[in-house]
Amino acid sequence: MEIIEEKSRREALIDAASKLFRSKGYERTSVRDLAQAVGMQSGSLFYHFRSKAEILEAVMAQGVGEITSKAKHALQQ
């Protein structure tokens, strides 16, 4: 159960980061903003990610994965 909760917290952080980076920009989004968006202490965020840059990488990887999935689906049609 711990693994599922950890994964969902990580996913929640990625989702929140995606929204905050889009609305405020990467540079103006603080680690505190990200942690607050998911209801955790800012230091706890580093249990899931080593840095804010790593969160950005995860956001981008998720976006690329979604686009790739949609493209594959469209090509199959």
Buried (B, 14 or more C-beta within 10 A) or exposed (E): EEEEEEEEBBBBBBBBBBEBBEEEEBEEBEBEBBBBBBEBEEEEBBEBBEEBEEBBEBBEEBEEEEEEEEEEEEEEE
